[in-house]
Amino acid sequence: MSLFQISPKNRRNIYKILPFGLFWAASGMIYSLLEKGLLGDLDYYPSTGNSYEFTNSIFYTTIGSSIMGLILGSGEILFLSKYFSQRSFGAKIVIKTVLYLISICLFLITISFILNSSILDLPFYDPVVVNSAFSFFSDFVFWSIIIYMGAIINVTLFISEVSDNLGQGILMNFLVGKYHKPKEEERIFMFLDMKSSTTIAEKLGHVAYYKLLNEYYADITEAVVQTSGEIYQYVGDEVVVSWQFKPGVKNNNCLRCFFLIKQMFQTVSEKYIKEFGLVPGFKAGFHCGKVTAGEIGVVKKEIIFTGDVLNTTARIQSICNSYGVDILVSDDLLVKLETADEYAITEVGECDLRGKNNQIKIQTVEKIS
């Protein structure tokens, strides 16, 4: 199966795990080069007397480090990160670094006992095996490696957390300078707005309303990831989601995102009723077109999109209430989707664009059961 046949969620996970392997491979290579610089022309390790050969060292250290990085990245992205989502940035890094180091130490201790037991042909609990294993763990060389690994774990977790805080793919875009110079792209946008947010905020109070928004954003994210979308901005109770054009029209991903969110809120409605006494509703506007994307700012840099398409999408979303519907889509976008077998389309009218004389035809969409 090619990478492009993998689901958007799994592809995203792969792209998040691979940097762990690459960073650890580079770190392993750097360690081997530093080791060579310290040992010079020696062909053995002074602390243990074991033979040393630079080519073997750099090869096995780099390969082993990359495997360790991929294992750590898989554990972080697929399992551990979600259990620490409510922790502060610093606490997540410190606690997870300690947990990973403890796991690595236990793994190395186990392997050491097994290898020594095999080499000496003695039970793993034999005093000779125990002494041989612990002589290695009491050596400064072992702990220097652990300290180095701890630093690498810390850096990789820091990069991963910063990447998540900036947004999907934003850190990489900054690093490679993708938008250092403005470029034109064709994109699809969805403006998703919570209904009656002011009334809800007054009813719940500021703290409870903040918790509601947090849950709301978290539950929306899964649908966005599944449909190859990117969360562009959170604006109060409004979420702006963007798709590159091809992934957005493929399998009607942009529309599918809205109906996945709708289905999800039906599934978790009891959770919201139990905690907040209500289930938030939402409305959405969709449009597509060309935008200019680029880095902006001095003290705080962002990658932003500019163009009429954003203003138009916001305008479309704002008139959902006028037509009594939860979703409005521009005809410009609908003609580029294949909706015949999956969605029922109803034309509702035309949308006036602020500051412009022209209008845009809009339609509402229902999913066919």
LUMPAMAR-586736 format. One line per 4 residues: number of its first residue (from 1); their letters; for each residue x, y, z of N, C-alpha, C. Coordinates in steps of 0.05 Angstrom, whole numbers, padded with zeros to 5 digits. Layout:
N
NUM> a> X/Y/Z/X/Y/Z/X/Y/Z  ...;
REM end
This chain:
369
1> mslf> 00017/-00024/00000/00000/00000/00000/00018/00025/00000  00013/00043/-00018/00029/00068/-00019/00020/00087/00003  00038/00106/00008/00032/00125/00030/00007/00141/00024  00001/00145/-00002/-00023/00162/-00009/-00049/00146/-00006;
5> qisp> -00047/00120/-00001/-00071/00104/00004/-00076/00100/00034  -00058/00109/00050/-00062/00108/00079/-00082/00130/00087  -00097/00124/00108/-00117/00144/00117/-00103/00170/00125  -00116/00193/00122/-00104/00218/00130/-00093/00219/00159;
9> knrr> -00108/00206/00177/-00100/00205/00205/-00074/00190/00208  -00072/00166/00196/-00048/00150/00198/-00024/00163/00184  -00030/00176/00161/-00009/00190/00147/00003/00213/00164  -00016/00227/00178/-00007/00249/00196/00010/00237/00218;
13> niyk> 00002/00214/00230/00018/00202/00251/00046/00194/00241  00047/00183/00217/00073/00175/00205/00091/00200/00202  00080/00222/00192/00096/00246/00188/00105/00258/00215  00090/00252/00237/00098/00262/00263/00118/00244/00276;
17> ilpf> 00118/00218/00270/00136/00199/00282/00164/00199/00268  00164/00202/00241/00189/00201/00226/00210/00221/00236  00203/00246/00243/00224/00264/00253/00238/00254/00278  00224/00239/00295/00237/00227/00319/00260/00209/00310;
21> glfw> 00254/00191/00290/00275/00173/00280/00298/00188/00268  00292/00208/00252/00313/00224/00239/00330/00239/00259  00317/00252/00278/00332/00267/00298/00350/00249/00315  00339/00226/00323/00355/00207/00339/00378/00195/00323;
25> aasg> 00374/00190/00297/00395/00180/00280/00418/00201/00278  00411/00227/00275/00431/00248/00274/00445/00250/00301  00430/00247/00323/00443/00249/00349/00462/00226/00354  00454/00202/00345/00472/00179/00347/00497/00183/00331;
29> miys> 00495/00194/00307/00518/00199/00291/00537/00220/00304  00525/00241/00316/00541/00261/00329/00555/00249/00353  00542/00231/00368/00554/00218/00391/00579/00202/00382  00576/00187/00360/00598/00171/00350/00622/00188/00341;
33> llek> 00616/00211/00329/00637/00229/00320/00651/00241/00344  00636/00249/00365/00649/00259/00390/00666/00237/00403  00655/00213/00403/00670/00190/00415/00696/00186/00400  00695/00187/00374/00720/00184/00357/00740/00206/00363;
37> gllg> 00730/00230/00367/00748/00253/00373/00761/00249/00400  00747/00238/00420/00758/00233/00446/00778/00210/00447  00771/00188/00432/00788/00164/00432/00813/00167/00414  00811/00184/00394/00833/00188/00375/00840/00162/00361;
41> dldy> 00865/00153/00363/00874/00130/00348/00871/00104/00364  00859/00106/00388/00856/00081/00404/00837/00062/00390  00843/00036/00393/00825/00015/00382/00811/00000/00404  00809/00012/00427/00794/-00001/00449/00783/00021/00467;
45> ypst> 00763/00014/00484/00752/00033/00503/00768/00031/00529  00780/00053/00538/00797/00052/00562/00782/00043/00587  00757/00050/00589/00742/00043/00614/00736/00014/00617  00732/00000/00594/00724/-00028/00594/00744/-00047/00582;
49> gnsy> 00761/-00036/00564/00780/-00053/00550/00768/-00066/00526  00743/-00061/00520/00730/-00073/00496/00741/-00060/00471  00742/-00075/00449/00753/-00065/00424/00735/-00043/00413  00748/-00025/00398/00733/-00003/00386/00741/00000/00356;
53> eftn> 00721/00002/00339/00725/00006/00311/00705/00027/00301  00715/00049/00291/00698/00073/00286/00676/00066/00266  00682/00052/00245/00661/00047/00224/00638/00031/00236  00644/00010/00251/00623/-00005/00264/00608/00012/00284;
57> sify> 00622/00028/00299/00610/00044/00320/00590/00064/00308  00598/00079/00287/00580/00099/00276/00556/00085/00262  00560/00062/00250/00539/00048/00236/00518/00038/00256  00527/00023/00275/00508/00011/00294/00495/00031/00313;
61> ttig> 00510/00052/00320/00499/00073/00337/00478/00089/00322  00483/00095/00297/00463/00110/00281/00438/00094/00277  00441/00069/00269/00418/00051/00264/00402/00047/00290  00417/00040/00311/00404/00035/00337/00389/00060/00347;
65> ssim> 00402/00083/00344/00389/00108/00353/00364/00114/00337  00365/00110/00311/00341/00115/00295/00318/00097/00303  00324/00071/00308/00303/00052/00317/00292/00061/00344  00310/00069/00362/00301/00079/00388/00283/00103/00385;
69> glil> 00291/00121/00367/00275/00146/00362/00247/00139/00351  00246/00120/00333/00220/00112/00321/00202/00099/00342  00215/00083/00359/00199/00070/00381/00189/00091/00400  00206/00110/00408/00198/00131/00426/00177/00149/00413;
73> gsge> 00181/00155/00387/00161/00172/00373/00134/00159/00371  00134/00132/00366/00109/00117/00364/00094/00117/00390  00110/00112/00412/00097/00113/00438/00086/00140/00445  00101/00161/00438/00093/00188/00444/00068/00196/00428;
77> ilfl> 00068/00193/00402/00047/00202/00385/00022/00185/00388  00025/00159/00389/00002/00141/00389/-00010/00136/00416  00006/00138/00438/-00005/00130/00464/-00001/00152/00485  00024/00158/00492/00029/00174/00516/00019/00202/00515;
81> skyf> 00021/00215/00492/00014/00244/00490/-00014/00250/00499  -00033/00233/00492/-00061/00238/00499/-00067/00237/00529  -00050/00222/00544/-00054/00220/00573/-00043/00244/00588  -00028/00261/00574/-00017/00285/00587/-00027/00311/00574;
85> sqrs> -00049/00309/00559/-00059/00332/00545/-00068/00355/00563  -00075/00348/00588/-00084/00369/00607/-00062/00380/00624  -00037/00370/00621/-00014/00380/00636/-00003/00405/00623  00012/00420/00639/00025/00444/00628/00048/00436/00610;
89> fgak> 00057/00454/00593/00079/00449/00573/00103/00437/00587  00113/00451/00608/00137/00443/00622/00134/00416/00636  00111/00413/00649/00106/00388/00664/00105/00364/00645  00093/00367/00622/00092/00345/00602/00120/00336/00595;
93> ivik> 00138/00355/00589/00165/00348/00580/00181/00335/00603  00180/00346/00627/00195/00335/00649/00185/00307/00657  00159/00304/00660/00148/00278/00669/00153/00256/00648  00148/00263/00623/00152/00243/00601/00181/00236/00597;
97> tvly> 00199/00255/00601/00228/00250/00599/00236/00230/00620  00227/00234/00645/00233/00215/00667/00222/00187/00661  00197/00186/00651/00185/00160/00645/00200/00145/00623  00207/00160/00602/00222/00147/00580/00249/00137/00590;
101> lisi> 00263/00153/00606/00290/00145/00616/00288/00121/00634  00268/00120/00651/00264/00096/00668/00259/00072/00651  00242/00075/00631/00236/00052/00612/00262/00043/00598  00278/00062/00589/00303/00055/00575/00322/00040/00594;
105> clfl> 00325/00051/00619/00342/00038/00638/00333/00009/00644  00307/00006/00649/00297/-00021/00654/00302/-00040/00630  00298/-00029/00606/00303/-00045/00582/00332/-00053/00580  00351/-00034/00585/00379/-00040/00584/00388/-00060/00605;
109> itis> 00377/-00057/00629/00383/-00076/00651/00374/-00104/00644  00350/-00106/00633/00340/-00133/00625/00358/-00145/00603  00365/-00129/00583/00382/-00139/00561/00409/-00148/00572  00420/-00131/00590/00446/-00137/00601/00446/-00164/00616;
113> filn> 00426/-00169/00632/00424/-00194/00646/00421/-00217/00627  00405/-00214/00606/00401/-00236/00587/00427/-00242/00572  00441/-00221/00563/00466/-00225/00548/00488/-00237/00565  00491/-00227/00590/00511/-00238/00608/00505/-00267/00615;
117> ssil> 00480/-00273/00619/00472/-00300/00626/00478/-00319/00603  00473/-00309/00578/00479/-00325/00554/00509/-00329/00550  00524/-00308/00552/00553/-00309/00548/00567/-00327/00568  00559/-00324/00594/00572/-00339/00615/00559/-00367/00620;
121> dlpf> 00537/-00372/00605/00523/-00397/00608/00516/-00403/00637  00505/-00382/00650/00496/-00385/00678/00468/-00373/00680  00453/-00381/00701/00427/-00369/00705/00429/-00339/00710  00408/-00324/00702/00410/-00295/00704/00412/-00285/00733;
125> ydpv> 00404/-00302/00753/00406/-00294/00781/00432/-00302/00794  00450/-00315/00779/00476/-00323/00789/00492/-00298/00797  00506/-00299/00820/00521/-00275/00829/00541/-00265/00808  00553/-00284/00793/00573/-00275/00773/00559/-00258/00751;
129> vvns> 00535/-00267/00743/00519/-00252/00723/00511/-00225/00734  00501/-00226/00759/00492/-00201/00772/00515/-00181/00774  00538/-00190/00783/00561/-00172/00786/00571/-00161/00759  00570/-00179/00739/00579/-00170/00712/00560/-00149/00701;
133> afsf> 00534/-00152/00705/00515/-00133/00695/00517/-00107/00710  00519/-00108/00736/00519/-00083/00752/00545/-00068/00750  00567/-00082/00743/00592/-00068/00739/00590/-00049/00716  00574/-00056/00696/00570/-00038/00673/00552/-00015/00681;
137> fsdf> 00531/-00020/00696/00513/00001/00704/00524/00021/00724  00545/00012/00739/00557/00030/00758/00580/00046/00745  00586/00041/00720/00607/00055/00706/00597/00082/00696  00615/00102/00696/00608/00129/00688/00600/00129/00658;
141> vfws> 00612/00111/00642/00605/00110/00613/00576/00106/00609  00564/00087/00624/00536/00081/00622/00519/00106/00629  00525/00119/00651/00509/00142/00659/00513/00166/00641  00537/00168/00629/00541/00190/00610/00522/00186/00585;
145> iiiy> 00519/00160/00577/00501/00154/00555/00472/00161/00563  00465/00154/00588/00437/00159/00597/00432/00189/00598  00452/00205/00607/00449/00234/00608/00445/00245/00580  00462/00235/00562/00460/00244/00534/00432/00237/00522;
149> mgai> 00423/00212/00527/00397/00204/00518/00375/00221/00530  00378/00228/00556/00358/00245/00569/00356/00272/00555  00380/00283/00548/00380/00309/00534/00366/00307/00507  00371/00285/00493/00359/00281/00466/00329/00278/00469;
153> invt> 00320/00263/00489/00291/00259/00494/00278/00286/00499  00292/00302/00516/00282/00328/00523/00278/00346/00499  00298/00346/00482/00297/00363/00458/00275/00354/00439  00273/00327/00434/00253/00317/00415/00225/00322/00426;
157> lfis> 00220/00319/00452/00194/00325/00463/00188/00354/00461  00208/00371/00466/00204/00400/00464/00196/00408/00436  00210/00397/00416/00203/00403/00388/00175/00393/00381  00168/00369/00391/00142/00358/00385/00120/00376/00398;
161> evsd> 00124/00385/00423/00104/00401/00436/00102/00429/00422  00125/00440/00415/00124/00466/00401/00109/00464/00374  00114/00441/00360/00101/00437/00335/00071/00435/00338  00062/00421/00359/00033/00419/00365/00021/00445/00372;
165> nlgq> 00036/00462/00387/00026/00488/00395/00024/00507/00372  00043/00506/00353/00042/00523/00330/00020/00515/00311  00016/00489/00309/-00004/00479/00290/00008/00459/00270  -00009/00444/00258/-00001/00422/00240/00017/00432/00217;
169> gilm> 00042/00423/00217/00060/00429/00195/00072/00456/00195  00064/00474/00215/00074/00501/00215/00104/00503/00220  00113/00487/00240/00142/00488/00247/00159/00480/00224  00151/00459/00210/00166/00450/00187/00166/00471/00165;
173> nflv> 00143/00484/00161/00141/00505/00141/00160/00528/00147  00162/00535/00173/00181/00556/00181/00210/00547/00176  00216/00521/00183/00244/00512/00180/00253/00511/00151  00235/00502/00133/00243/00499/00105/00238/00525/00089;
177> gkyh> 00225/00545/00103/00220/00570/00090/00200/00569/00068  00180/00551/00071/00160/00548/00049/00145/00573/00043  00139/00589/00064/00124/00614/00060/00140/00639/00067  00167/00636/00066/00184/00659/00071/00179/00681/00051;
181> kpke> 00174/00673/00026/00165/00691/00006/00135/00684/00000  00118/00704/-00002/00089/00699/-00007/00085/00682/-00031  00066/00663/-00029/00059/00647/-00052/00029/00644/-00054  00019/00640/-00078/-00009/00638/-00083/-00017/00608/-00082;
185> eeri> -00039/00602/-00069/-00049/00575/-00067/-00079/00575/-00071  -00090/00553/-00081/-00119/00549/-00081/-00127/00532/-00058  -00145/00542/-00041/-00152/00529/-00017/-00182/00529/-00013  -00191/00511/00004/-00219/00510/00013/-00220/00518/00042;
189> fmfl> -00240/00534/00050/-00242/00542/00078/-00270/00535/00089  -00270/00528/00114/-00295/00524/00129/-00293/00542/00154  -00312/00560/00157/-00316/00575/00182/-00337/00562/00198  -00329/00550/00221/-00348/00535/00238/-00352/00551/00264;
193> dmks> -00377/00558/00269/-00384/00576/00291/-00403/00563/00310  -00398/00565/00336/-00416/00554/00356/-00442/00572/00357  -00465/00559/00358/-00490/00573/00360/-00495/00584/00388  -00506/00607/00390/-00515/00619/00416/-00493/00619/00436;
197> stti> -00468/00625/00428/-00445/00623/00446/-00447/00644/00468  -00458/00668/00463/-00460/00689/00483/-00479/00680/00505  -00502/00668/00497/-00521/00658/00517/-00509/00636/00534  -00495/00618/00520/-00482/00595/00534/-00461/00605/00554;
201> aekl> -00445/00625/00546/-00425/00636/00564/-00437/00649/00588  -00460/00663/00585/-00473/00676/00607/-00485/00655/00626  -00495/00633/00615/-00507/00612/00631/-00487/00597/00647  -00464/00590/00634/-00444/00573/00647/-00424/00589/00665;
205> ghva> -00419/00613/00658/-00397/00628/00671/-00371/00624/00656  -00352/00642/00661/-00328/00642/00645/-00311/00617/00647  -00308/00606/00671/-00291/00582/00675/-00303/00558/00661  -00328/00553/00666/-00342/00530/00654/-00343/00533/00624;
209> yykl> -00347/00558/00615/-00349/00562/00586/-00322/00557/00572  -00300/00564/00586/-00273/00558/00576/-00270/00527/00574  -00279/00512/00594/-00277/00483/00593/-00293/00472/00570  -00317/00483/00566/-00334/00475/00544/-00319/00479/00517;
213> lney> -00307/00503/00513/-00293/00508/00489/-00270/00488/00484  -00256/00482/00506/-00234/00464/00505/-00243/00436/00495  -00265/00427/00507/-00276/00401/00498/-00286/00402/00469  -00299/00424/00463/-00310/00429/00436/-00288/00428/00415;
217> yadi> -00266/00442/00420/-00244/00442/00401/-00231/00415/00399  -00227/00402/00422/-00215/00375/00422/-00231/00355/00405  -00257/00355/00409/-00275/00336/00395/-00276/00342/00365  -00274/00368/00357/-00274/00375/00329/-00249/00365/00315;
221> teav> -00227/00365/00329/-00200/00360/00317/-00199/00333/00303  -00211/00313/00315/-00210/00286/00303/-00221/00285/00275  -00244/00299/00271/-00256/00299/00244/-00239/00315/00224  -00226/00336/00234/-00209/00352/00216/-00185/00335/00207;
225> vqts> -00173/00320/00226/-00150/00303/00219/-00158/00281/00200  -00181/00269/00204/-00191/00247/00187/-00196/00255/00159  -00201/00281/00154/-00208/00291/00128/-00186/00308/00115  -00161/00305/00125/-00138/00319/00114/-00139/00350/00117;
229> geiy> -00155/00359/00136/-00157/00388/00141/-00135/00399/00159  -00133/00425/00160/-00115/00439/00178/-00130/00460/00193  -00127/00460/00219/-00139/00482/00235/-00122/00507/00232  -00134/00527/00218/-00119/00551/00213/-00120/00571/00236;
233> qyvg> -00144/00574/00247/-00146/00593/00270/-00169/00586/00288  -00165/00592/00314/-00188/00593/00333/-00194/00622/00338  -00218/00631/00332/-00226/00659/00337/-00249/00659/00356  -00244/00661/00382/-00265/00659/00402/-00278/00631/00400;
237> devv> -00304/00631/00393/-00319/00606/00391/-00320/00596/00362  -00304/00608/00345/-00304/00601/00317/-00278/00587/00310  -00280/00566/00293/-00257/00551/00284/-00255/00554/00254  -00232/00562/00244/-00227/00564/00215/-00211/00541/00206;
241> vswq> -00222/00524/00189/-00209/00500/00179/-00202/00505/00149  -00179/00496/00141/-00170/00499/00114/-00161/00472/00102  -00165/00470/00076/-00155/00446/00061/-00139/00456/00037  -00117/00443/00031/-00106/00447/00004/-00126/00435/-00015;
245> fkpg> -00128/00446/-00039/-00150/00441/-00057/-00154/00411/-00063  -00134/00397/-00072/-00137/00369/-00079/-00145/00351/-00056  -00132/00352/-00033/-00142/00336/-00010/-00170/00344/-00001  -00177/00369/-00005/-00203/00379/00004/-00226/00368/-00012;
249> vknn> -00222/00366/-00039/-00243/00356/-00056/-00243/00326/-00058  -00221/00313/-00052/-00219/00284/-00053/-00239/00271/-00033  -00255/00253/-00043/-00276/00240/-00026/-00294/00261/-00012  -00297/00284/-00024/-00313/00306/-00012/-00304/00312/00017;
253> nclr> -00278/00311/00022/-00267/00313/00049/-00277/00337/00064  -00279/00360/00050/-00287/00384/00065/-00315/00382/00076  -00334/00372/00059/-00361/00368/00069/-00363/00345/00089  -00348/00324/00084/-00348/00301/00102/-00339/00310/00130;
257> cffl> -00321/00329/00132/-00312/00339/00158/-00335/00350/00174  -00352/00366/00161/-00375/00378/00176/-00393/00356/00186  -00399/00336/00170/-00418/00316/00178/-00406/00296/00198  -00380/00293/00197/-00367/00276/00218/-00368/00291/00245;
261> ikqm> -00365/00317/00245/-00367/00333/00269/-00396/00331/00280  -00415/00333/00262/-00443/00331/00270/-00449/00303/00282  -00439/00282/00270/-00443/00255/00280/-00429/00251/00307  -00405/00263/00309/-00390/00261/00334/-00405/00273/00357;
265> fqtv> -00417/00297/00353/-00432/00310/00375/-00457/00295/00383  -00468/00280/00364/-00491/00262/00371/-00481/00239/00389  -00457/00230/00383/-00446/00207/00398/-00439/00215/00426  -00427/00239/00430/-00418/00247/00456/-00437/00266/00470;
269> seky> -00461/00268/00461/-00481/00287/00472/-00484/00283/00503  -00485/00258/00511/-00489/00253/00540/-00467/00265/00557  -00442/00264/00546/-00419/00275/00561/-00423/00305/00565  -00433/00320/00545/-00437/00348/00547/-00460/00355/00565;
273> ikef> -00481/00339/00563/-00505/00344/00580/-00498/00340/00610  -00483/00318/00615/-00475/00312/00642/-00457/00334/00654  -00438/00344/00638/-00418/00363/00649/-00427/00392/00647  -00442/00399/00625/-00449/00427/00620/-00479/00432/00619;
277> glvp> -00495/00411/00618/-00524/00414/00617/-00534/00422/00589  -00517/00419/00569/-00525/00426/00541/-00506/00413/00521  -00515/00412/00497/-00498/00402/00475/-00495/00425/00455  -00471/00435/00451/-00467/00458/00433/-00475/00452/00404;
281> gfka> -00489/00470/00392/-00495/00468/00363/-00475/00485/00347  -00475/00482/00321/-00457/00497/00305/-00467/00501/00277  -00456/00521/00264/-00463/00526/00236/-00437/00531/00221  -00438/00527/00194/-00413/00529/00179/-00418/00541/00151;
285> gfhc> -00398/00556/00142/-00398/00566/00115/-00374/00556/00100  -00377/00549/00075/-00355/00538/00058/-00352/00554/00033  -00326/00557/00026/-00320/00571/00000/-00292/00563/-00008  -00285/00567/-00033/-00258/00561/-00042/-00248/00583/-00060;
289> gkvt> -00222/00584/-00064/-00210/00603/-00082/-00181/00607/-00077  -00169/00626/-00090/-00141/00631/-00087/-00135/00650/-00064  -00114/00643/-00049/-00105/00660/-00027/-00075/00664/-00030  -00065/00685/-00017/-00036/00689/-00015/-00028/00680/00013;
293> agei> -00008/00662/00014/00002/00652/00040/00030/00662/00044  00036/00670/00068/00063/00679/00074/00068/00684/00103  00094/00686/00111/00101/00693/00138/00097/00723/00143  00087/00730/00167/00083/00758/00174/00090/00762/00203;
297> gvvk> 00099/00786/00210/00105/00792/00238/00135/00794/00243  00142/00808/00265/00170/00811/00273/00175/00798/00300  00163/00809/00321/00166/00797/00348/00153/00770/00349  00129/00767/00337/00114/00742/00335/00107/00736/00306;
301> keii> 00119/00715/00295/00114/00708/00267/00091/00689/00265  00076/00692/00244/00054/00674/00237/00054/00669/00207  00043/00646/00199/00038/00641/00170/00008/00647/00167  00001/00666/00150/-00027/00674/00147/-00035/00672/00118;
305> ftgd> -00061/00670/00114/-00074/00670/00087/-00089/00697/00084  -00087/00709/00061/-00102/00733/00055/-00116/00730/00028  -00139/00742/00026/-00154/00741/00001/-00183/00743/00006  -00198/00749/-00016/-00227/00752/-00014/-00241/00727/-00005;
309> vlnt> -00228/00704/-00010/-00241/00678/-00003/-00247/00676/00027  -00230/00687/00044/-00235/00686/00072/-00259/00704/00080  -00259/00728/00070/-00281/00746/00076/-00308/00735/00066  -00307/00722/00042/-00331/00711/00031/-00341/00687/00048;
313> tari> -00323/00670/00056/-00330/00647/00073/-00343/00656/00099  -00331/00677/00111/-00341/00688/00136/-00369/00699/00132  -00373/00712/00109/-00400/00723/00103/-00420/00701/00098  -00413/00680/00085/-00431/00657/00080/-00439/00645/00106;
317> qsic> -00420/00641/00124/-00426/00629/00150/-00445/00647/00166  -00441/00673/00164/-00457/00692/00180/-00486/00693/00173  -00494/00683/00150/-00522/00685/00142/-00536/00658/00144  -00523/00638/00157/-00536/00612/00161/-00563/00616/00176;
321> nsyg> -00563/00632/00197/-00587/00637/00212/-00610/00649/00196  -00602/00666/00177/-00623/00679/00160/-00639/00658/00144  -00625/00637/00137/-00639/00616/00121/-00648/00592/00138  -00642/00593/00164/-00650/00572/00182/-00636/00545/00176;
325> vdil> -00611/00546/00168/-00596/00522/00162/-00569/00522/00178  -00557/00498/00180/-00532/00495/00194/-00508/00496/00176  -00512/00494/00150/-00490/00493/00131/-00498/00508/00105  -00480/00525/00096/-00483/00538/00070/-00456/00535/00055;
329> vsdd> -00459/00529/00029/-00435/00524/00013/-00438/00540/-00013  -00416/00552/-00021/-00416/00568/-00046/-00418/00549/-00069  -00432/00559/-00090/-00434/00543/-00115/-00406/00539/-00128  -00388/00558/-00123/-00361/00555/-00134/-00347/00530/-00124;
333> llvk> -00353/00523/-00099/-00341/00498/-00087/-00357/00474/-00095  -00384/00475/-00094/-00400/00452/-00099/-00396/00440/-00127  -00391/00458/-00147/-00387/00448/-00175/-00362/00432/-00177  -00344/00434/-00158/-00318/00420/-00159/-00319/00394/-00142;
337> leta> -00342/00389/-00130/-00345/00364/-00114/-00363/00345/-00128  -00361/00319/-00120/-00378/00298/-00131/-00398/00290/-00110  -00420/00303/-00109/-00439/00300/-00087/-00464/00284/-00093  -00468/00276/-00118/-00493/00264/-00128/-00503/00241/-00111;
341> deya> -00485/00222/-00104/-00493/00198/-00090/-00493/00200/-00060  -00483/00221/-00050/-00478/00223/-00021/-00493/00246/-00007  -00499/00268/-00022/-00510/00291/-00010/-00534/00302/-00026  -00553/00313/-00012/-00576/00327/-00025/-00570/00356/-00024;
345> itev> -00571/00369/-00047/-00565/00398/-00050/-00590/00414/-00054  -00593/00436/-00039/-00616/00453/-00042/-00607/00482/-00045  -00614/00495/-00067/-00606/00523/-00071/-00623/00540/-00053  -00610/00559/-00039/-00625/00576/-00021/-00624/00606/-00029;
349> gecd> -00606/00613/-00047/-00606/00641/-00055/-00579/00651/-00063  -00574/00677/-00060/-00549/00689/-00067/-00539/00705/-00043  -00513/00706/-00040/-00500/00720/-00018/-00488/00746/-00028  -00497/00769/-00015/-00485/00795/-00021/-00457/00797/-00008;
353> lrgk> -00438/00806/-00023/-00411/00809/-00012/-00406/00838/-00005  -00398/00842/00020/-00394/00869/00030/-00373/00884/00013  -00379/00908/00005/-00360/00924/-00010/-00358/00916/-00039  -00375/00897/-00048/-00374/00889/-00076/-00402/00889/-00088;
357> nnqi> -00404/00892/-00114/-00430/00892/-00128/-00439/00864/-00135  -00420/00846/-00139/-00428/00819/-00148/-00438/00802/-00124  -00453/00781/-00132/-00464/00762/-00112/-00453/00734/-00117  -00456/00717/-00097/-00447/00690/-00101/-00470/00671/-00093;
361> kiqt> -00475/00651/-00110/-00497/00632/-00106/-00489/00613/-00083  -00508/00609/-00065/-00503/00591/-00042/-00524/00570/-00040  -00516/00547/-00029/-00534/00524/-00027/-00529/00510/00000  -00550/00497/00010/-00547/00481/00034/-00545/00452/00027;
365> veki> -00534/00436/00045/-00527/00408/00039/-00538/00390/00061  -00549/00368/00054/-00557/00347/00073/-00545/00321/00065  -00536/00306/00085/-00525/00280/00078/-00547/00260/00074  -00545/00244/00053/-00565/00224/00047/-00559/00199/00064;
369> s> -00579/00190/00079/-00575/00168/00097/-00568/00142/00082;
REM end
